[in-house]
Amino acid sequence: MTSDLVFRPITGPEELPLFNALPGPYNDRLAEDLHDGHCKADWMWLALRDGRPVARVGWWSRGGDRPDVMETLDVDDTDDDPRRTDTGARLLRAALTAVFPTGTVPAPYVLQPLPGDWRNDTAVERRVRHRTEVVERTGGRMFVERLRYRWTSGTPVPSYRGGLTFREVGGDEEAIGLLARILPGTLDAYSLADVARSSVDYHARVQYHDELLSYPSPRAWWRIGVRPDGEPVGLVVPARSPNGFVIAYLGVVDGRRGRGFVDDLLAEGTRLLAAQGAERVTADTDLGNRPMARAFERAGYDNFAGRIDMCWD
Ligand SMILES: CC(C)(COP(=O)(O)OP(=O)(O)OC[C@H]1O[C@@H](n2cnc3c(N)ncnc32)[C@H](O)[C@@H]1OP(=O)(O)O)[C@@H](O)C(=O)NCCC(=O)NCCS
């Protein structure tokens, strides 16, 4: 017997219960996102077999007319149907064609939240495999795996070991200049890709204006790490995001790495946020950025979650 498989976007909010028939971390807020314009019905696609959802895909935007991220990609993990990945890939291909005009690059896929040790959990590992395979079958690829770290107020504030003192940022150009000296030799995949697309100086400006200044907390929280001879060697950006306190950025200038300055900067950023009343501070880094990951671990941060970012070039 052949079954009827249909790929289509939902018609509107009235079909959200159908879209949410598959479980997912964002189901609870999709109604609000649709209402506020962060999601659109045209960006929320279903694969229906005999009228029943067997796969779905959805995009989210900060508020523009173009999606910023594909945050939903689900196949029915409870179903042992070997066609599952094939169905997911066919759905995603149809949706990508409809949502992204020919010649444009689709928004990246972010698979989260994942537990920190997701590879050791067979069920989660299987869910991850199903989704990454679907993306790969449409021409997407792994971009980076990120580790999410968390410090909680019961943990002692990390200790200093590099002998730095700290001061506030003097002005825009000083901060941009420091960012430009931190970027060379970075192990961060997003920074590497941004620099490859433009230049160190251009990306330092974009990072400063569009990313770091966009946090609602003041620049007065940022700290420059200074050696006893007065040389500035690093920057930490403790911040408050809509989701809580974060270490938004931390870096040591190229040529001054390997002396433990990272520990002082992280200690200072954490101390400053704790003094602001933070009971929890989160920070992310790439799986491949071992110096940063090790620094979080030395400082008592816990790898509580992970995420996978995939892209279409
Ligand atoms: C991650 C970072 C802050 C680490 O700072 P650090 O003060 O050099 O760290 P450590 O002193 O603990 O260095 C530990 C080891 O890693 C090595 N290392 C540090 N950064 C490195 C890099 N980018 N590439 C290769 N090796 C690096 C050090 O040389 C040292 O090696 P050693 O133990 O053999 O001497 C620094 O690499 C950096 O600023 N990177 C660019 C910005 C960045 O990635 N920030 C994190 C964003 S989430």
The ligand as a MOL file (V3000), in Angstrom:
LIG
                    3D

  0  0  0     0  0            999 V3000
M  V30 BEGIN CTAB
M  V30 COUNTS 48 50 0 0 0
M  V30 BEGIN ATOM
M  V30 1 C 41.5510 31.3730 23.9390 0
M  V30 2 C 42.5790 32.3670 24.4680 0
M  V30 3 C 41.8520 33.4740 25.2300 0
M  V30 4 C 43.5560 31.6440 25.4060 0
M  V30 5 O 44.3960 32.6110 26.0020 0
M  V30 6 P 45.8280 32.2640 26.6420 0
M  V30 7 O 46.0490 33.2700 27.7140 0
M  V30 8 O 46.8480 32.1730 25.5820 0
M  V30 9 O 45.6030 30.8120 27.2570 0
M  V30 10 P 46.6740 29.9110 28.0230 0
M  V30 11 O 47.7670 30.7720 28.5540 0
M  V30 12 O 45.9250 29.0900 28.9930 0
M  V30 13 O 47.2750 28.9780 26.8920 0
M  V30 14 C 47.2600 27.5640 27.0270 0
M  V30 15 C 47.9790 26.9310 25.8660 0
M  V30 16 O 47.2190 27.0890 24.6560 0
M  V30 17 C 48.0280 27.6810 23.6540 0
M  V30 18 N 47.1830 28.5970 22.9130 0
M  V30 19 C 46.4630 29.6000 23.4340 0
M  V30 20 N 45.7910 30.2130 22.4380 0
M  V30 21 C 46.0810 29.5750 21.2920 0
M  V30 22 C 45.7230 29.7450 19.9440 0
M  V30 23 N 44.8520 30.6880 19.5880 0
M  V30 24 N 46.2140 28.9030 19.0230 0
M  V30 25 C 47.0690 27.9120 19.3780 0
M  V30 26 N 47.4670 27.7070 20.6490 0
M  V30 27 C 46.9810 28.5280 21.5970 0
M  V30 28 C 49.0560 28.4550 24.4310 0
M  V30 29 O 50.1960 28.7240 23.6420 0
M  V30 30 C 49.3450 27.5370 25.5630 0
M  V30 31 O 50.1740 26.4900 25.1090 0
M  V30 32 P 51.3070 25.8990 26.0850 0
M  V30 33 O 50.5420 25.3800 27.2680 0
M  V30 34 O 51.9490 24.8600 25.2360 0
M  V30 35 O 52.1580 27.0710 26.4080 0
M  V30 36 C 43.3840 32.9820 23.3050 0
M  V30 37 O 43.7910 31.9410 22.4500 0
M  V30 38 C 42.6190 33.9490 22.4230 0
M  V30 39 O 42.5350 35.1260 22.7230 0
M  V30 40 N 42.0850 33.4780 21.3050 0
M  V30 41 C 41.3630 34.3160 20.3460 0
M  V30 42 C 40.0070 34.7460 20.8880 0
M  V30 43 C 39.1960 33.5650 21.3470 0
M  V30 44 O 39.2030 32.5040 20.7600 0
M  V30 45 N 38.4440 33.7980 22.4300 0
M  V30 46 C 37.4810 32.8560 22.9160 0
M  V30 47 C 36.1940 33.1200 22.2250 0
M  V30 48 S 34.9740 32.0670 22.8770 0
M  V30 END ATOM
M  V30 BEGIN BOND
M  V30 1 1 1 2
M  V30 2 1 2 3
M  V30 3 1 2 4
M  V30 4 1 2 36
M  V30 5 1 4 5
M  V30 6 1 5 6
M  V30 7 2 6 7
M  V30 8 1 6 8
M  V30 9 1 6 9
M  V30 10 1 9 10
M  V30 11 2 10 11
M  V30 12 1 10 12
M  V30 13 1 10 13
M  V30 14 1 13 14
M  V30 15 1 14 15
M  V30 16 1 15 16
M  V30 17 1 15 30
M  V30 18 1 16 17
M  V30 19 1 17 18
M  V30 20 1 17 28
M  V30 21 1 18 19
M  V30 22 1 18 27
M  V30 23 2 19 20
M  V30 24 1 20 21
M  V30 25 1 21 22
M  V30 26 2 21 27
M  V30 27 1 22 23
M  V30 28 2 22 24
M  V30 29 1 24 25
M  V30 30 2 25 26
M  V30 31 1 26 27
M  V30 32 1 28 29
M  V30 33 1 28 30
M  V30 34 1 30 31
M  V30 35 1 31 32
M  V30 36 2 32 33
M  V30 37 1 32 34
M  V30 38 1 32 35
M  V30 39 1 36 37
M  V30 40 1 36 38
M  V30 41 2 38 39
M  V30 42 1 38 40
M  V30 43 1 40 41
M  V30 44 1 41 42
M  V30 45 1 42 43
M  V30 46 2 43 44
M  V30 47 1 43 45
M  V30 48 1 45 46
M  V30 49 1 46 47
M  V30 50 1 47 48
M  V30 END BOND
M  V30 END CTAB
M  END
